[in-house]
């Protein structure tokens, strides 16, 4: 915007300056011509005054003062020619202004531009009435002067005018630049305020701007408010639908749990088992679906804060491992020696880790599950290690995409667990990773997050 | 034990109270927040199971009021809201545990048992250390080195018995008495089973459970040797 404005102002100023300089040049030429023409005319008159008639002949004495006047122009050369009434050249350069119409000068002196001896000259022709013995006649004096002095004067005048115009243009450009810069500063401030804003900050802008910009800010704020309302609406919708879905689901599993299996016929018992396992499946799926929606939309409005990975992993560990887990399973948690801090959101991060642990418990671990927090260069890692068969490397990209089940009979798995964990990790500039099972090392799924420097 | 259940969904409330009654607890079931809050102000309970979304007063308000009045009764919060903030605020407000609906009823029972036990325990806070095993009797958690290990209730009790006097040999009968009490009929096989599990879970620790044929078991620290 600045450069565009400056370009336009520059074009206008250049055009203006060009016009002014041209005008100055024309004016300077006219002024120089005028000044030197007067001298030339003065000299010509003096010369014509010194014409006299003696003994019936026309006599001419060159008056020194005439040349003195013209001598004011140092470098110029002067030519003259005196013509008697019969048309013959009395004295001077006979071929000077040979073709000129001398009689025209009877009314008034005639100025003309000509070339003589290869140089441009300015000529003036004056007439003088003479009383000759044979009757009255007209004598003429032609004076020519080279034009160097008048050109020099014109050039000097033009140069001075050009300098003035240039100076004025310079001032105008500088002034415009300052004015434009100053006027555009609020726009820069506004841009900076928007740029430095936390992505999750959806409060209206409070930047002081001039009146011209306030409709713009109002529109931005209107947009922010609408976005904020939409997100809140969405989150409320998720929360409400969670309640609406979970309550009957709980009631369903509650009622199923009340059925006394012992009193059922074997066939009915089989159906009950089906209902029970489907209820559990539905429960798990609903939980993951709602958590996924909640976690993902949470990042629209939640500000990230430094989170202790030890704390969040411990909380997730206690949440994810049910008390009713198989008693023979060895489950342990090992925090990092140092308190590792990463930017994140406690709840989403915990949900992510819970999902990884939950997955390991459901599909991986047979007798051992280990959760560890480790530092790896600038990253903090939450590792979930199980002694199960692990996941083949070819499947890794698939399982982090939504609704992918490893086996067609992965019961209770909606295939959202790793997707949630992976999406949370990505939002937090980290990643969900896998380490293949080897001879010495069991299978490991880890969440890797960049650590915050200068830990609080 | 006396349990107050505050749950407005009839099907759920029915199932929970029936299940706890089946295991011998007394359950008062309230469906209204205001009524529940009133009852809590003059009745002592061993456990409160509290739903968050209630008609009248919500569960958080009841919990806040309960804690303000200085009651230390264990509270297990049930929530169906998706906002996990609810869970956090529940813990912040003084809930002892929470479950998100829909939950597994065995899990609810197990967690309720933990809370009831903590209530009846009342032991002073202390930590038993043997080798690099440390057992926090108040929080019921076990650390091997800096690794936290999850143990079942009986496994913790067994470890507690052995670690309270390291080196002492406990006979199977002794352990049987302390572990199961008189009302439960458990055989010596049960002790072997628990010892086996505990050994496995303590693998890598600098203390071991040693079997002395014919006489019993002892916990020996490698550091002492």
Interface residues (C-beta under 8 A of the other chain):
Chain A: X235 X238 X239 X241 X242 X243 X246 X247 X249 X250 X251 X252 X253 X254 X255 X257 X258 X280 X283 X286 X287 X290 X291 X293 X294 X314 X317 X321 X322 X323 X324 X325 X327 X328 X330 X331 X332 X333 X334 X335 X337 X346 X347 X350 X351
Chain B: X9 X10 X11 X12 X14 X15 X16 X18 X19 X53 X80 X81 X82 X83 X84 X85 X88 X100 X101 X102 X103 X104 X105 X106 X107 X110 X111 X114 X144 X146 X147 X148 X149 X150 X152 X155 X197 X200 X201 X203
